[in-house]
Amino acid sequence: MKEIYRGYNDTEVVELGVNIECPHCGREWLADGLTECGETYIINCGDNEWEDGCGKDFKMHFDAN
Ligand SMILES: [Zn+2]
């Protein structure tokens, strides 16, 4: 069987991640795909079995500066 090898040198960052910090509880995480310049995103600080956020919504404005 043929085999190929890949290492870290072959990886690419496909999508830019944004460091989010919830203004309600201060929880931080990385979100993908929220990088449209001038766009305002509604973000929910997740409160479910995978996330331990406060469950509140807040707005994030993304701009290139
Ligand atoms: Zn929160």
N, CA, C, O and the ligand as a Tripos MOL2 file, in Angstrom:
@<TRIPOS>MOLECULE
protein
  261   259    66     0     0
PROTEIN
NO_CHARGES

@<TRIPOS>ATOM
      1 N           0.8420   -1.2000    0.0000 N.3       1 MET1
      2 CA          0.0000    0.0000    0.0000 C.3       1 MET1
      3 C           0.8750    1.2470    0.0000 C.2       1 MET1
      4 O           1.8760    1.3160    0.7120 O.2       1 MET1
      5 N           0.4910    2.2180   -0.7960 N.am      2 LYS2
      6 CA          1.2490    3.4700   -0.8190 C.3       2 LYS2
      7 C           1.0080    4.2710    0.4480 C.2       2 LYS2
      8 O          -0.0350    4.1700    1.0940 O.2       2 LYS2
      9 N           1.9890    5.0500    0.7710 N.am      3 GLU3
     10 CA          1.9110    5.7970    2.0240 C.3       3 GLU3
     11 C           2.5270    7.1670    1.8290 C.2       3 GLU3
     12 O           3.5550    7.2980    1.1640 O.2       3 GLU3
     13 N           1.9190    8.1750    2.3930 N.am      4 ILE4
     14 CA          2.5260    9.5100    2.3430 C.3       4 ILE4
     15 C           2.7540   10.0030    3.7600 C.2       4 ILE4
     16 O           2.0970    9.5720    4.7080 O.2       4 ILE4
     17 N           3.6910   10.9070    3.8730 N.am      5 TYR5
     18 CA          4.0170   11.4700    5.1790 C.3       5 TYR5
     19 C           3.7670   12.9690    5.1720 C.2       5 TYR5
     20 O           4.1210   13.6570    4.2140 O.2       5 TYR5
     21 N           3.1790   13.4600    6.1990 N.am      6 ARG6
     22 CA          2.9860   14.8950    6.3540 C.3       6 ARG6
     23 C           3.3880   15.3150    7.7590 C.2       6 ARG6
     24 O           3.1850   14.5880    8.7320 O.2       6 ARG6
     25 N           3.9630   16.5070    7.8350 N.am      7 GLY7
     26 CA          4.3500   17.0300    9.1440 C.3       7 GLY7
     27 C           3.8200   18.4320    9.3220 C.2       7 GLY7
     28 O           3.0130   18.9050    8.5220 O.2       7 GLY7
     29 N           4.2580   19.0810   10.3430 N.am      8 TYR8
     30 CA          3.7720   20.4320   10.6100 C.3       8 TYR8
     31 C           4.1270   21.4010    9.4940 C.2       8 TYR8
     32 O           3.4330   22.3970    9.2920 O.2       8 TYR8
     33 N           5.2170   21.1140    8.7590 N.am      9 ASN9
     34 CA          5.6010   22.0000    7.6630 C.3       9 ASN9
     35 C           4.5770   21.9900    6.5380 C.2       9 ASN9
     36 O           4.5640   22.8920    5.7010 O.2       9 ASN9
     37 N           3.7360   20.9950    6.5150 N.am     10 ASP10
     38 CA          2.7390   20.8850    5.4480 C.3      10 ASP10
     39 C           1.3830   21.4550    5.8400 C.2      10 ASP10
     40 O           0.4440   21.4280    5.0450 O.2      10 ASP10
     41 N           1.2770   21.9620    7.0380 N.am     11 THR11
     42 CA         -0.0230   22.4560    7.4720 C.3      11 THR11
     43 C          -0.2120   23.9080    7.0570 C.2      11 THR11
     44 O           0.7490   24.6610    6.8940 O.2      11 THR11
     45 N          -1.4630   24.2740    6.8940 N.am     12 GLU12
     46 CA         -1.7950   25.6560    6.5830 C.3      12 GLU12
     47 C          -2.9410   26.1040    7.4770 C.2      12 GLU12
     48 O          -3.8180   25.3240    7.8460 O.2      12 GLU12
     49 N          -2.9010   27.3760    7.8090 N.am     13 VAL13
     50 CA         -4.0290   27.9330    8.5340 C.3      13 VAL13
     51 C          -5.0780   28.3110    7.5020 C.2      13 VAL13
     52 O          -4.8820   29.2380    6.7160 O.2      13 VAL13
     53 N          -6.1810   27.5960    7.5090 N.am     14 VAL14
     54 CA         -7.1970   27.7930    6.4830 C.3      14 VAL14
     55 C          -8.0470   29.0110    6.8030 C.2      14 VAL14
     56 O          -8.3760   29.8140    5.9290 O.2      14 VAL14
     57 N          -8.3840   29.1240    8.0450 N.am     15 GLU15
     58 CA         -9.2580   30.2220    8.4330 C.3      15 GLU15
     59 C          -8.6590   30.9400    9.6390 C.2      15 GLU15
     60 O          -8.0660   30.3220   10.5240 O.2      15 GLU15
     61 N          -8.8270   32.2310    9.6480 N.am     16 LEU16
     62 CA         -8.2850   33.0180   10.7290 C.3      16 LEU16
     63 C          -9.1580   32.8540   11.9730 C.2      16 LEU16
     64 O         -10.3800   32.9800   11.9080 O.2      16 LEU16
     65 N          -8.5350   32.5830   13.0640 N.am     17 GLY17
     66 CA         -9.2800   32.4970   14.3160 C.3      17 GLY17
     67 C          -9.1840   33.7990   15.0910 C.2      17 GLY17
     68 O          -8.1420   34.4530   15.0980 O.2      17 GLY17
     69 N         -10.2550   34.1620   15.7300 N.am     18 VAL18
     70 CA        -10.2780   35.3910   16.5210 C.3      18 VAL18
     71 C         -10.3930   35.0410   18.0000 C.2      18 VAL18
     72 O         -11.2200   34.2220   18.4010 O.2      18 VAL18
     73 N          -9.5680   35.6640   18.7750 N.am     19 ASN19
     74 CA         -9.6710   35.4820   20.2150 C.3      19 ASN19
     75 C         -10.8670   36.2640   20.7390 C.2      19 ASN19
     76 O         -10.8980   37.4920   20.6670 O.2      19 ASN19
     77 N         -11.8330   35.5530   21.2590 N.am     20 ILE20
     78 CA        -13.0430   36.1680   21.7950 C.3      20 ILE20
     79 C         -12.9380   36.2360   23.3090 C.2      20 ILE20
     80 O         -12.4750   35.2940   23.9520 O.2      20 ILE20
     81 N         -13.3650   37.3400   23.8670 N.am     21 GLU21
     82 CA        -13.4740   37.4000   25.3200 C.3      21 GLU21
     83 C         -14.8560   37.9040   25.6730 C.2      21 GLU21
     84 O         -15.2370   39.0090   25.2860 O.2      21 GLU21
     85 N         -15.5980   37.1100   26.3950 N.am     22 CYS22
     86 CA        -16.9570   37.4710   26.7690 C.3      22 CYS22
     87 C         -16.9290   38.6440   27.7500 C.2      22 CYS22
     88 O         -16.2650   38.5710   28.7840 O.2      22 CYS22
     89 N         -17.6560   39.7400   27.4240 N.am     23 PRO23
     90 CA        -17.6670   40.9030   28.3240 C.3      23 PRO23
     91 C         -18.5030   40.6690   29.5820 C.2      23 PRO23
     92 O         -18.4600   41.4660   30.5200 O.2      23 PRO23
     93 N         -19.2640   39.5720   29.5980 N.am     24 HIS24
     94 CA        -20.0860   39.2760   30.7720 C.3      24 HIS24
     95 C         -19.3000   38.5070   31.8260 C.2      24 HIS24
     96 O         -19.2700   38.8930   32.9940 O.2      24 HIS24
     97 N         -18.6630   37.4140   31.4030 N.am     25 CYS25
     98 CA        -18.0080   36.5440   32.3850 C.3      25 CYS25
     99 C         -16.5060   36.4320   32.1880 C.2      25 CYS25
    100 O         -15.8130   35.8460   33.0190 O.2      25 CYS25
    101 N         -15.9890   37.0010   31.0740 N.am     26 GLY26
    102 CA        -14.5440   36.9930   30.8790 C.3      26 GLY26
    103 C         -13.9890   35.7200   30.2730 C.2      26 GLY26
    104 O         -12.7740   35.5800   30.1280 O.2      26 GLY26
    105 N         -14.8680   34.7830   29.9130 N.am     27 ARG27
    106 CA        -14.3910   33.5540   29.2910 C.3      27 ARG27
    107 C         -13.7540   33.8650   27.9400 C.2      27 ARG27
    108 O         -14.2490   34.7110   27.1950 O.2      27 ARG27
    109 N         -12.6650   33.1840   27.6270 N.am     28 GLU28
    110 CA        -11.9760   33.4030   26.3680 C.3      28 GLU28
    111 C         -11.9750   32.1420   25.5410 C.2      28 GLU28
    112 O         -11.8250   31.0390   26.0670 O.2      28 GLU28
    113 N         -12.1410   32.3080   24.2510 N.am     29 TRP29
    114 CA        -12.0180   31.1690   23.3400 C.3      29 TRP29
    115 C         -11.6840   31.6750   21.9590 C.2      29 TRP29
    116 O         -11.6620   32.8800   21.7070 O.2      29 TRP29
    117 N         -11.4240   30.7340   21.0620 N.am     30 LEU30
    118 CA        -11.0400   31.0500   19.6950 C.3      30 LEU30
    119 C         -12.2080   30.7450   18.7690 C.2      30 LEU30
    120 O         -12.7470   29.6390   18.7760 O.2      30 LEU30
    121 N         -12.5930   31.7390   17.9710 N.am     31 ALA31
    122 CA        -13.6990   31.5450   17.0400 C.3      31 ALA31
    123 C         -13.1920   31.6590   15.6070 C.2      31 ALA31
    124 O         -12.3210   32.4770   15.3110 O.2      31 ALA31
    125 N         -13.7370   30.8430   14.7330 N.am     32 ASP32
    126 CA        -13.3620   30.8740   13.3170 C.3      32 ASP32
    127 C         -14.3610   31.6820   12.5080 C.2      32 ASP32
    128 O         -15.5450   31.7350   12.8400 O.2      32 ASP32
    129 N         -13.8820   32.3030   11.4540 N.am     33 GLY33
    130 CA        -14.7600   32.8770   10.4500 C.3      33 GLY33
    131 C         -15.4920   34.1440   10.8580 C.2      33 GLY33
    132 O         -16.5240   34.4700   10.2720 O.2      33 GLY33
    133 N         -14.9850   34.8630   11.8480 N.am     34 LEU34
    134 CA        -15.6360   36.1110   12.2580 C.3      34 LEU34
    135 C         -14.7700   37.2990   11.8740 C.2      34 LEU34
    136 O         -14.5980   38.2330   12.6570 O.2      34 LEU34
    137 N         -14.2230   37.2570   10.6590 N.am     35 THR35
    138 CA        -13.1970   38.2300   10.2980 C.3      35 THR35
    139 C         -13.5730   39.0540    9.0770 C.2      35 THR35
    140 O         -12.7080   39.4410    8.2920 O.2      35 THR35
    141 N         -14.8500   39.3170    8.9180 N.am     36 GLU36
    142 CA        -15.2970   40.1990    7.8390 C.3      36 GLU36
    143 C         -15.1430   41.6380    8.3150 C.2      36 GLU36
    144 O         -15.7520   42.0400    9.3060 O.2      36 GLU36
    145 N         -14.3140   42.4210    7.5960 N.am     37 CYS37
    146 CA        -14.0170   43.7730    8.0580 C.3      37 CYS37
    147 C         -15.2770   44.6340    8.1410 C.2      37 CYS37
    148 O         -16.1100   44.6220    7.2340 O.2      37 CYS37
    149 N         -15.4030   45.3650    9.2180 N.am     38 GLY38
    150 CA        -16.5290   46.2550    9.4040 C.3      38 GLY38
    151 C         -17.7960   45.5540    9.8370 C.2      38 GLY38
    152 O         -18.8400   46.1870    9.9930 O.2      38 GLY38
    153 N         -17.7120   44.2580   10.0310 N.am     39 GLU39
    154 CA        -18.9010   43.4790   10.3710 C.3      39 GLU39
    155 C         -19.0920   43.4270   11.8890 C.2      39 GLU39
    156 O         -18.1270   43.3730   12.6500 O.2      39 GLU39
    157 N         -20.3510   43.4460   12.3070 N.am     40 THR40
    158 CA        -20.6600   43.2550   13.7160 C.3      40 THR40
    159 C         -21.3100   41.8890   13.8900 C.2      40 THR40
    160 O         -22.3070   41.5810   13.2370 O.2      40 THR40
    161 N         -20.7550   41.0900   14.7520 N.am     41 TYR41
    162 CA        -21.2530   39.7390   14.9650 C.3      41 TYR41
    163 C         -21.9390   39.6370   16.3220 C.2      41 TYR41
    164 O         -21.4850   40.2010   17.3180 O.2      41 TYR41
    165 N         -23.0330   38.9110   16.3280 N.am     42 ILE42
    166 CA        -23.6630   38.5650   17.5960 C.3      42 ILE42
    167 C         -23.0840   37.2300   18.0420 C.2      42 ILE42
    168 O         -23.1750   36.2260   17.3360 O.2      42 ILE42
    169 N         -22.5020   37.2410   19.1990 N.am     43 ILE43
    170 CA        -21.8400   36.0410   19.7040 C.3      43 ILE43
    171 C         -22.5340   35.5980   20.9750 C.2      43 ILE43
    172 O         -22.9230   36.4080   21.8160 O.2      43 ILE43
    173 N         -22.6760   34.3000   21.0860 N.am     44 ASN44
    174 CA        -23.2450   33.7510   22.3040 C.3      44 ASN44
    175 C         -22.1520   33.0470   23.0970 C.2      44 ASN44
    176 O         -21.4130   32.2150   22.5710 O.2      44 ASN44
    177 N         -22.0700   33.3960   24.3460 N.am     45 CYS45
    178 CA        -21.1220   32.7430   25.2350 C.3      45 CYS45
    179 C         -21.7430   31.4160   25.6650 C.2      45 CYS45
    180 O         -22.5720   31.3580   26.5730 O.2      45 CYS45
    181 N         -21.3180   30.3590   24.9880 N.am     46 GLY46
    182 CA        -22.0070   29.0710   25.0740 C.3      46 GLY46
    183 C         -22.1220   28.5080   26.4780 C.2      46 GLY46
    184 O         -21.1810   28.5270   27.2710 O.2      46 GLY46
    185 N         -23.2950   28.0180   26.7440 N.am     47 ASP47
    186 CA        -23.5390   27.3620   28.0200 C.3      47 ASP47
    187 C         -24.2140   26.0270   27.7210 C.2      47 ASP47
    188 O         -25.4410   25.9300   27.7130 O.2      47 ASP47
    189 N         -23.4110   25.0130   27.4790 N.am     48 ASN48
    190 CA        -23.9470   23.6850   27.1840 C.3      48 ASN48
    191 C         -22.9620   22.6410   27.6880 C.2      48 ASN48
    192 O         -22.0640   22.9470   28.4740 O.2      48 ASN48
    193 N         -23.1370   21.4060   27.2300 N.am     49 GLU49
    194 CA        -22.3030   20.3430   27.8000 C.3      49 GLU49
    195 C         -20.8480   20.4170   27.3540 C.2      49 GLU49
    196 O         -19.9810   19.8040   27.9770 O.2      49 GLU49
    197 N         -20.5630   21.1700   26.2690 N.am     50 TRP50
    198 CA        -19.1740   21.3100   25.8280 C.3      50 TRP50
    199 C         -18.5460   22.6100   26.3130 C.2      50 TRP50
    200 O         -17.3260   22.7090   26.4390 O.2      50 TRP50
    201 N         -19.3780   23.5970   26.5830 N.am     51 GLU51
    202 CA        -18.8500   24.9050   26.9250 C.3      51 GLU51
    203 C         -19.3650   25.3290   28.2930 C.2      51 GLU51
    204 O         -20.4680   24.9660   28.7000 O.2      51 GLU51
    205 N         -18.5590   26.0900   28.9790 N.am     52 ASP52
    206 CA        -18.9400   26.4940   30.3280 C.3      52 ASP52
    207 C         -19.1370   27.9990   30.4190 C.2      52 ASP52
    208 O         -18.7960   28.6230   31.4240 O.2      52 ASP52
    209 N         -19.6950   28.5780   29.3490 N.am     53 GLY53
    210 CA        -19.9200   30.0130   29.3300 C.3      53 GLY53
    211 C         -21.1610   30.4070   30.1190 C.2      53 GLY53
    212 O         -21.8100   29.5770   30.7570 O.2      53 GLY53
    213 N         -21.4730   31.7180   30.0540 N.am     54 CYS54
    214 CA        -22.5870   32.2370   30.8360 C.3      54 CYS54
    215 C         -23.8960   32.2070   30.0510 C.2      54 CYS54
    216 O         -24.9570   32.4700   30.6170 O.2      54 CYS54
    217 N         -23.8360   31.8830   28.7340 N.am     55 GLY55
    218 CA        -25.0390   31.7710   27.9410 C.3      55 GLY55
    219 C         -25.5910   33.0890   27.4360 C.2      55 GLY55
    220 O         -26.6460   33.1080   26.8020 O.2      55 GLY55
    221 N         -24.8970   34.2070   27.7050 N.am     56 LYS56
    222 CA        -25.3930   35.5190   27.2910 C.3      56 LYS56
    223 C         -24.8720   35.8830   25.9010 C.2      56 LYS56
    224 O         -23.8270   35.4040   25.4630 O.2      56 LYS56
    225 N         -25.6360   36.7480   25.2200 N.am     57 ASP57
    226 CA        -25.2300   37.2550   23.9130 C.3      57 ASP57
    227 C         -24.4840   38.5670   24.0680 C.2      57 ASP57
    228 O         -24.7250   39.3360   24.9990 O.2      57 ASP57
    229 N         -23.5730   38.8060   23.1360 N.am     58 PHE58
    230 CA        -22.9390   40.1250   23.0690 C.3      58 PHE58
    231 C         -22.5330   40.3780   21.6230 C.2      58 PHE58
    232 O         -22.5100   39.4590   20.8060 O.2      58 PHE58
    233 N         -22.2150   41.6320   21.3150 N.am     59 LYS59
    234 CA        -21.8080   41.9850   19.9580 C.3      59 LYS59
    235 C         -20.2930   42.0900   19.8900 C.2      59 LYS59
    236 O         -19.6370   42.5310   20.8340 O.2      59 LYS59
    237 N         -19.7590   41.6750   18.7550 N.am     60 MET60
    238 CA        -18.3480   41.8890   18.5010 C.3      60 MET60
    239 C         -18.2050   42.5850   17.1620 C.2      60 MET60
    240 O         -18.7260   42.1250   16.1460 O.2      60 MET60
    241 N         -17.5080   43.6760   17.1760 N.am     61 HIS61
    242 CA        -17.2500   44.3960   15.9410 C.3      61 HIS61
    243 C         -15.8440   44.0650   15.4610 C.2      61 HIS61
    244 O         -14.8780   44.2240   16.2070 O.2      61 HIS61
    245 N         -15.7250   43.6090   14.2260 N.am     62 PHE62
    246 CA        -14.3990   43.2920   13.6900 C.3      62 PHE62
    247 C         -14.0000   44.3250   12.6720 C.2      62 PHE62
    248 O         -14.7650   44.6460   11.7620 O.2      62 PHE62
    249 N         -12.8000   44.8470   12.8250 N.am     63 ASP63
    250 CA        -12.2600   45.8150   11.8780 C.3      63 ASP63
    251 C         -10.7710   45.6010   11.7280 C.2      63 ASP63
    252 O         -10.0920   45.2110   12.6780 O.2      63 ASP63
    253 N         -10.2700   45.8540   10.5510 N.am     64 ALA64
    254 CA         -8.8280   45.8040   10.3570 C.3      64 ALA64
    255 C          -8.2530   47.1380   10.8240 C.2      64 ALA64
    256 O          -8.6450   48.1960   10.3310 O.2      64 ALA64
    257 N          -7.3530   47.0870   11.7450 N.am     65 ASN65
    258 CA         -6.7640   48.3570   12.1920 C.3      65 ASN65
    259 C          -5.2860   48.1760   12.5110 C.2      65 ASN65
    260 O          -4.6180   49.1320   12.9030 O.2      65 ASN65
    261 ZN        -19.8240   34.7150   29.1600 Zn       66 ZN66
@<TRIPOS>BOND
     1     1     2 1
     2     2     3 1
     3     3     4 2
     4     3     5 am
     5     5     6 1
     6     6     7 1
     7     7     8 2
     8     7     9 am
     9     9    10 1
    10    10    11 1
    11    11    12 2
    12    11    13 am
    13    13    14 1
    14    14    15 1
    15    15    16 2
    16    15    17 am
    17    17    18 1
    18    18    19 1
    19    19    20 2
    20    19    21 am
    21    21    22 1
    22    22    23 1
    23    23    24 2
    24    23    25 am
    25    25    26 1
    26    26    27 1
    27    27    28 2
    28    27    29 am
    29    29    30 1
    30    30    31 1
    31    31    32 2
    32    31    33 am
    33    33    34 1
    34    34    35 1
    35    35    36 2
    36    35    37 am
    37    37    38 1
    38    38    39 1
    39    39    40 2
    40    39    41 am
    41    41    42 1
    42    42    43 1
    43    43    44 2
    44    43    45 am
    45    45    46 1
    46    46    47 1
    47    47    48 2
    48    47    49 am
    49    49    50 1
    50    50    51 1
    51    51    52 2
    52    51    53 am
    53    53    54 1
    54    54    55 1
    55    55    56 2
    56    55    57 am
    57    57    58 1
    58    58    59 1
    59    59    60 2
    60    59    61 am
    61    61    62 1
    62    62    63 1
    63    63    64 2
    64    63    65 am
    65    65    66 1
    66    66    67 1
    67    67    68 2
    68    67    69 am
    69    69    70 1
    70    70    71 1
    71    71    72 2
    72    71    73 am
    73    73    74 1
    74    74    75 1
    75    75    76 2
    76    75    77 am
    77    77    78 1
    78    78    79 1
    79    79    80 2
    80    79    81 am
    81    81    82 1
    82    82    83 1
    83    83    84 2
    84    83    85 am
    85    85    86 1
    86    86    87 1
    87    87    88 2
    88    87    89 am
    89    89    90 1
    90    90    91 1
    91    91    92 2
    92    91    93 am
    93    93    94 1
    94    94    95 1
    95    95    96 2
    96    95    97 am
    97    97    98 1
    98    98    99 1
    99    99   100 2
   100    99   101 am
   101   101   102 1
   102   102   103 1
   103   103   104 2
   104   103   105 am
   105   105   106 1
   106   106   107 1
   107   107   108 2
   108   107   109 am
   109   109   110 1
   110   110   111 1
   111   111   112 2
   112   111   113 am
   113   113   114 1
   114   114   115 1
   115   115   116 2
   116   115   117 am
   117   117   118 1
   118   118   119 1
   119   119   120 2
   120   119   121 am
   121   121   122 1
   122   122   123 1
   123   123   124 2
   124   123   125 am
   125   125   126 1
   126   126   127 1
   127   127   128 2
   128   127   129 am
   129   129   130 1
   130   130   131 1
   131   131   132 2
   132   131   133 am
   133   133   134 1
   134   134   135 1
   135   135   136 2
   136   135   137 am
   137   137   138 1
   138   138   139 1
   139   139   140 2
   140   139   141 am
   141   141   142 1
   142   142   143 1
   143   143   144 2
   144   143   145 am
   145   145   146 1
   146   146   147 1
   147   147   148 2
   148   147   149 am
   149   149   150 1
   150   150   151 1
   151   151   152 2
   152   151   153 am
   153   153   154 1
   154   154   155 1
   155   155   156 2
   156   155   157 am
   157   157   158 1
   158   158   159 1
   159   159   160 2
   160   159   161 am
   161   161   162 1
   162   162   163 1
   163   163   164 2
   164   163   165 am
   165   165   166 1
   166   166   167 1
   167   167   168 2
   168   167   169 am
   169   169   170 1
   170   170   171 1
   171   171   172 2
   172   171   173 am
   173   173   174 1
   174   174   175 1
   175   175   176 2
   176   175   177 am
   177   177   178 1
   178   178   179 1
   179   179   180 2
   180   179   181 am
   181   181   182 1
   182   182   183 1
   183   183   184 2
   184   183   185 am
   185   185   186 1
   186   186   187 1
   187   187   188 2
   188   187   189 am
   189   189   190 1
   190   190   191 1
   191   191   192 2
   192   191   193 am
   193   193   194 1
   194   194   195 1
   195   195   196 2
   196   195   197 am
   197   197   198 1
   198   198   199 1
   199   199   200 2
   200   199   201 am
   201   201   202 1
   202   202   203 1
   203   203   204 2
   204   203   205 am
   205   205   206 1
   206   206   207 1
   207   207   208 2
   208   207   209 am
   209   209   210 1
   210   210   211 1
   211   211   212 2
   212   211   213 am
   213   213   214 1
   214   214   215 1
   215   215   216 2
   216   215   217 am
   217   217   218 1
   218   218   219 1
   219   219   220 2
   220   219   221 am
   221   221   222 1
   222   222   223 1
   223   223   224 2
   224   223   225 am
   225   225   226 1
   226   226   227 1
   227   227   228 2
   228   227   229 am
   229   229   230 1
   230   230   231 1
   231   231   232 2
   232   231   233 am
   233   233   234 1
   234   234   235 1
   235   235   236 2
   236   235   237 am
   237   237   238 1
   238   238   239 1
   239   239   240 2
   240   239   241 am
   241   241   242 1
   242   242   243 1
   243   243   244 2
   244   243   245 am
   245   245   246 1
   246   246   247 1
   247   247   248 2
   248   247   249 am
   249   249   250 1
   250   250   251 1
   251   251   252 2
   252   251   253 am
   253   253   254 1
   254   254   255 1
   255   255   256 2
   256   255   257 am
   257   257   258 1
   258   258   259 1
   259   259   260 2
@<TRIPOS>SUBSTRUCTURE
     1 MET1         2 RESIDUE 1 A MET
     2 LYS2         6 RESIDUE 1 A LYS
     3 GLU3        10 RESIDUE 1 A GLU
     4 ILE4        14 RESIDUE 1 A ILE
     5 TYR5        18 RESIDUE 1 A TYR
     6 ARG6        22 RESIDUE 1 A ARG
     7 GLY7        26 RESIDUE 1 A GLY
     8 TYR8        30 RESIDUE 1 A TYR
     9 ASN9        34 RESIDUE 1 A ASN
    10 ASP10       38 RESIDUE 1 A ASP
    11 THR11       42 RESIDUE 1 A THR
    12 GLU12       46 RESIDUE 1 A GLU
    13 VAL13       50 RESIDUE 1 A VAL
    14 VAL14       54 RESIDUE 1 A VAL
    15 GLU15       58 RESIDUE 1 A GLU
    16 LEU16       62 RESIDUE 1 A LEU
    17 GLY17       66 RESIDUE 1 A GLY
    18 VAL18       70 RESIDUE 1 A VAL
    19 ASN19       74 RESIDUE 1 A ASN
    20 ILE20       78 RESIDUE 1 A ILE
    21 GLU21       82 RESIDUE 1 A GLU
    22 CYS22       86 RESIDUE 1 A CYS
    23 PRO23       90 RESIDUE 1 A PRO
    24 HIS24       94 RESIDUE 1 A HIS
    25 CYS25       98 RESIDUE 1 A CYS
    26 GLY26      102 RESIDUE 1 A GLY
    27 ARG27      106 RESIDUE 1 A ARG
    28 GLU28      110 RESIDUE 1 A GLU
    29 TRP29      114 RESIDUE 1 A TRP
    30 LEU30      118 RESIDUE 1 A LEU
    31 ALA31      122 RESIDUE 1 A ALA
    32 ASP32      126 RESIDUE 1 A ASP
    33 GLY33      130 RESIDUE 1 A GLY
    34 LEU34      134 RESIDUE 1 A LEU
    35 THR35      138 RESIDUE 1 A THR
    36 GLU36      142 RESIDUE 1 A GLU
    37 CYS37      146 RESIDUE 1 A CYS
    38 GLY38      150 RESIDUE 1 A GLY
    39 GLU39      154 RESIDUE 1 A GLU
    40 THR40      158 RESIDUE 1 A THR
    41 TYR41      162 RESIDUE 1 A TYR
    42 ILE42      166 RESIDUE 1 A ILE
    43 ILE43      170 RESIDUE 1 A ILE
    44 ASN44      174 RESIDUE 1 A ASN
    45 CYS45      178 RESIDUE 1 A CYS
    46 GLY46      182 RESIDUE 1 A GLY
    47 ASP47      186 RESIDUE 1 A ASP
    48 ASN48      190 RESIDUE 1 A ASN
    49 GLU49      194 RESIDUE 1 A GLU
    50 TRP50      198 RESIDUE 1 A TRP
    51 GLU51      202 RESIDUE 1 A GLU
    52 ASP52      206 RESIDUE 1 A ASP
    53 GLY53      210 RESIDUE 1 A GLY
    54 CYS54      214 RESIDUE 1 A CYS
    55 GLY55      218 RESIDUE 1 A GLY
    56 LYS56      222 RESIDUE 1 A LYS
    57 ASP57      226 RESIDUE 1 A ASP
    58 PHE58      230 RESIDUE 1 A PHE
    59 LYS59      234 RESIDUE 1 A LYS
    60 MET60      238 RESIDUE 1 A MET
    61 HIS61      242 RESIDUE 1 A HIS
    62 PHE62      246 RESIDUE 1 A PHE
    63 ASP63      250 RESIDUE 1 A ASP
    64 ALA64      254 RESIDUE 1 A ALA
    65 ASN65      258 RESIDUE 1 A ASN
    66 ZN66       261 GROUP 0 **** ****
